[in-house]
């Protein structure tokens, strides 16, 4: 074969590769647009006026639940509403709207939550569009324990002002589900309609503790407990892997605590994985102390289930899964693996970190059984203190860059569960280093990158 033929073949393969790349980008964008259309939910009113956009930016699902309630209030008052996740909103859709209501949570120290990260990158970071005809309002959700309280909600409000849009009323800020602030928001849209829809949060009921076992005897870290609970009365309510359990504490009823559920409904009990928090004065954390120490077997605790759509498998059931976490973040990953095992899916890769294998290998027998029977196609346990130099989950991802990239190109979805500081931020940086910003943006937009971090 002569040089001319080789060059021709090389050029031809380059053209084919480029065409394949263009086709891939085109199809990804078509899928993103289709997903956006699918995720926009319209609620009818009584008039012919254009719908009010009700837009939510959520991390754990609270903003979405409030958005559903707001949309129903508008519909009940005769105003049509269109409910959308902020990530599915583009500049033309916003420019065409006459009225928009934003329910925005904040992630970490002032960042956009995962449900708004694509919008923040693709719309807010560009030159502000001109929106002089838009009237809007912002409900900002946050936690005053963070220095940049309601940081994203505030940034969104200021960005909207910069577009020329007009506030209907001053931004309402909510500290940890403060009832007075939420009532002030709800009062703007009429009476709150009664509903039993699963998108809203159920009432607290009493659950009975039936099992508690410490899983990390001898650990240098705080005690970690496996807990089992069942309803005190009535049938077991439904949940799916990825959802949360919210525990009410009598000493601080305004701040219920969220815990990732580590079991599936078919297990017949709600299981949690809880680390016991101890303050500097020796007292235990209000919720973790109640669950791991104060309650005796047979005692009850006020609890409710909270759908966490942003961490469910929905849309990713037929994809390979890369499950990444540390510490008690194993809870949410374990629930997904139990669901995958029941569904006969074996294309799962678990990357999990703790301190020492001898003391901190949580759910060891179950994980090793999954590895032996093929539920786990790949397992990477990372124990940071089993060697002289600290080694964490994000380091293992960088070590496994080729395999990680191959899984992503094969369509894998990535689920991250565990601590926000250190692990989640380190994992995010490692993923971006391996996959690149363009692919990570596409993963987020398509729902293939999901996080339950705290």
N, C-alpha and C positions, 0 to 999 in steps of 0.2 A: 504494500500500500504506500503510495507516494505522499510527499509532504502536502501537496495541494489537496489530496483527498482527506488527509488527516485534519487539515485546517477547515475544510468544508464541513466535515463531521463535527468538529469542535464548535464551529459557528452555529450549526444546526441544533446541537444539543443546548447551546446557550439560549437560542431563541425559544426552544421548547421549554426550558427551565423558566425563562422569563414569563412566557405565556402562562405556565402553570402557576407561577407566583401571582400574576395579575388575576387569574381566575380565582385563586384562593382568597385574595383580598376582596374581590368582588362578592364572592359567596359569603364571606364572613360579614360583610356590610349588609348584604341582603338578609342574613339570619338575624343580625342585630336589629334591623328595621322591623322585621317580622315579629321579633320578640317584643319590641317596643309597642307595636300595635296590639299584640296579644295581651300585654300587661296593662294597657290602659282600660280601665273599667268605667263605663258610663252609667250614671244614675239619673233617671229622668225626673223632670220637674213638671210644672203645669203650664208653663208658657213657652214662647217661641224664641226666647232670648238665648244667646250662645252660652255654652256651659261654662261654669266656673272651674278652673283648673285647681284641683286639690293635690298638692305635690308633697311627697314625704321623702325625707332623707334619714334612713334608719340604720342602726347598727344591730340592735337586739330585738327590734320589732315594736317597740313602744310608739315610735313616731307613726308607723304604719297603722297601728290600732287606733290612734287618735285621728288619723286621716280618714279612716273608714267611718268613724263616728261623725266627724265633721261633714263628710259627703252625705251621709244619711240625714243629718239635720238640714242641710241645704235642700235636699230632695223633698223632705217632709214639708218644708216651708215653700215649696213650689218652684225652687230654683234648680235647674239641671246642673249636674256636677260631673266632672271627668277626673277620675282618680288615677294618678300615675306616680311611679317611683321617679325621683329626680334624675336618676341616671338615664331614664328613657326619654327625657325631655331634650329637644334640640332648640337652637335659637329661632328658627322659623316658626315652630309651634308656639313658642313663648311670644314671639312678635305678633302672632295672629290673635292672641288671647286679649280679652278686655279686662279680665279679673282673674287673679291667682292667689291662692292661699298656700303658704309654705309652712310645713311642720318639719323642723330640722333639728336633729340631734347632733352632738359633737363627739368626735372620737379622740381619745387621749387629750393632749394639751392643745386643743383648739383646731384640730384637723377635721376635714370633711369625713363623715362616716363612709363606710364602704358603699352604701346605697346612694352616695352623691359624689364619689371620687371621680367618676367619668365625666359628670357634668362640670365639676370644678376644673378638671383638666382641659376639656374640649370647649367649654363655653366661657366660664368665668376667667380663665387665664388669658383669653384673647381680648381684643378691644371690645368694650361694652357695646351691645347693640343699642339702637335707639328705641325706647319703649315709652314714649310720652303718653300713649293712650291706655297704658296698663295701670290698674289699681291693684294694690296687693296688701297682704298682711303676713307677718312672720310670727310663728310660735317657736321659740328657741328652747330646746330641752338641754339641761346640763346638770352639773354636780359642782357645788361650791367648794368641794375638797380640791378641785383642780384650779390652778392659778388662772388659766384662761377660760373662765366660766362662760359657757354658751358661745365659745369662740367662733364656731362655724356659723351658727345662726346670726351672730352679729356681723360677720364678714359678708354673709349673703344679703342681709338687710342693707348694708352700705353699698354693696355692688348694685343692688336693684335701684337704690337712689341715684347712683352714678349713671344709670341708663335713662334717667328721666321719668321713671315710673313713680307713681304717687302712693304714699301710704294711706290706707284706710284709717288706721289708728296706730299708735306707738307699738313697737315690738313688745310682745309678752314673753317674759323669761320664766322658766319653770325649773326650780331646784328640786331634783329627786321626786318627781311626780307630785309636787305641792298641790293639794286639792284646790286652794284658793286661786292660784294662777290658772289652773286648768278650767275652773268654773268661769273665770273671767273670759277665757277664750270661747268656751261653749255658749256663754250668754250672748255672744255676737250673732249667733246663727239660729236662734229660736230654741224651742224645747228639744231636749235630747230624746230621740225616739227609742222605745224599748226594742231590743233585738236579742236573738240568741245566736247570732252569727259567730262562727269560730274566729273571725278576725279580731273580735273584741276580747278583752280579758275577763275571765270568769271571776266569780266571787271567791273569797277565801272560804275553805271548809276545813274541817278537822281530819287530819290523817294520823294513823297510828303507827308508831315505830315498832317494827317486828324483827329487825336484825341490825346489829352494829358490830363491826369487826375492824380492828386496827390492822392495816396492811403493811406498815413499815416499821416493825419492831426493830429497835437498835439504830434507827436512822439519826443522822446528825441534824436532820431537819425536823420541823414540827410534825406531830402525829397526823397521819392521814387515815381516814375511816371510810369503809364501805357501809352504806346505810340502805335499809329496805323499809319501805312504807306502803301502807294500803289505806284506802278511805275508811274512816270510822263508820260511815253509813253509806249505803247505796252502791251502785255499780262503779267499777273502775272507769274513770273518764278516759277518753281517747287522746293519745298523743302519737307523734311519729319521731323518729330519730332526728336529732337536731334541736328539738324543743327544750324549753326551760321550765324549771320549777321555781316558784317565787315563795319565799318563806317570810311570814310576818313575825315581827318580834314585839312583844308587849311593851317593852321599854322604849321602843322607837317605831311606832306604827306607821309613821310617815315615810319610812325608808325600808321597804321590804327588800330582801336580798335575793338575787338571781343565782340559781345553780343549774349547770348543764345536767340534763337527765342522762344517766349512763346505761339505761335499759330500754327495751322496746316494749310495747303494750302487751305483746304475746307472752312476755315473761311473767305476767300476773302480779307484778309489784313494781312500784316506782323506786328505782335505785339511784343513789347519789354518791359522789366521791368528794369528801369534804376534808380540807386541811384545817386543823384547829389553830385559830389565830390567838396569840397571846400578846397583850400589851406590855409596855415597859414596866408597869406597876404590878405585873403578875396576873392581872385579871384577864379572863378570856373574852374574845370577841362576842358580841351580843348574839349573832345568829350561829356562828360556828360553835360557840360554847354551848348554846342550847342544844344543838343537834348532836354534838360529840360527847357531852358531859352531863348537862343538867337533866335531859330527858332519860327516863328509864325505859326499858323494853315494855311496851304496852301503853306508854304515855302518848298523848296526842299533841300535834303542832298544827297551827293554822298555815295552810298551803294552798296554792292555786297553780294551775298549769298555764303557761304562756307560750302560744305559738311563736316560733322563731323562724319565719319564712326564709330569712337570709342565710340560715345555716342548714336548712333541710336539704335532702337529696333531690328534691323535685327538679326535674329537667336533667339530672345527672345520673339517673338510675342505671342507664345502659353504658355509661362511660367507665373507663378505669379510674380508680381513685388513688390519690396520693394524700395520706392522712398524716399531718404533722402536728406535734404538740409537746408539752412538757408538764410535769407535775400533775395536779388534779385536772388539767386540760384533757387527760386521757378519757375523762367521763364522756364528753361529746363524741370523741373518736370511737370509743368502745360501742356506743349505741349504734353508730353507723356500721361498724363491723358486724355487730349482731344482726342488723337488718340485712347486710350483704350476705352473711352466712345463710340466713333463712331463705334468701332469694337465689342461692346457688352461684353467686358471683365470686370468682376467685382472683379477679384482676385488681388486687388491692396491695398498696405499698404503705406500710406504717413506719414513720420515722419519729421516734419518741425519746425524750431526754429526761433524766433524773440524776441524782447524786452518785449513788453507789449500787452496783448490781446486787451485792450481798444483802442490802437492806431496803432498797427503793425500787425494785422491779415489781411494780404494781400489777396485779392480775396476771402474775407470771404463768401459772398453769394454763390459763385460758389463752393467752397470747401464744405460748409455745405449742398448744394444741392447734390453734389456727395455722401456725406455720407448718406443722407436721401434716395436716390434712389438706393444705393447699389454699385455704381461704386467704392467707397472706402469701402472695406471690413473692414479695420481698419484705424483709424485716430489718430495720436498722435501729438497734437500741444504743443510745448514746449516754454514757455515765460520766459526768463531767469530772468527778473526783477519783476516778479509778486509775488516773495517771498523774504524773507530776504537773503537767501543764493542763490548764482548764480547756476542755473540749466540749463544744455545744452542738445542738441540732443544726444550726446554720452552717457550722464547719463541715458537718457530714454532707449537707446538701451541696456545698461547693466541691467537696471531694468527689461527689457522685454526679458531677455536672453532665456528663455524657448521657448517663442513664436518665437523669431528670429531664433533659431536653428531649430525649426519645419518647418518654412517656407523654410529655406535653404535645409533641407532634402527632402522637397516636390518639390524641383526643382526651387525655386524662383531665379530670377536675381536681383542684387542690383545696383541701379543707384544713384550716389551722385553728387549733384550740389550745388555750393556755394563757400565760401571763403576757400582758401588753408590753411591759417594760422588759427589755432584754430579748426574750424569745421571739415574740411576734414581730418586733421591729427588725431584729436580726435576720429572721427568716424572710421577711419581705425584701430586705436589702439583698440577701443571697439569691432569691428568686429573680429579682430584677437584674442582678449581675449575670446570671446564667441565661435567662430567657430574653432579656432586653425589654426596654420600656414599651415598645409597640405590641409585643405579644402579651405582656402583662396587662396592658390596657384592654386588649381584646378579651383576655380571660375574665377580667372584671366585668366588662360590658355584657358578656354572654353568660354570666353566672357560673363560670368555671373556677373562680377564685373566691372562696367564702371563708369568713373568719368569725369565730366566737371567742373574743379575747377580753380580758378584764385586768 
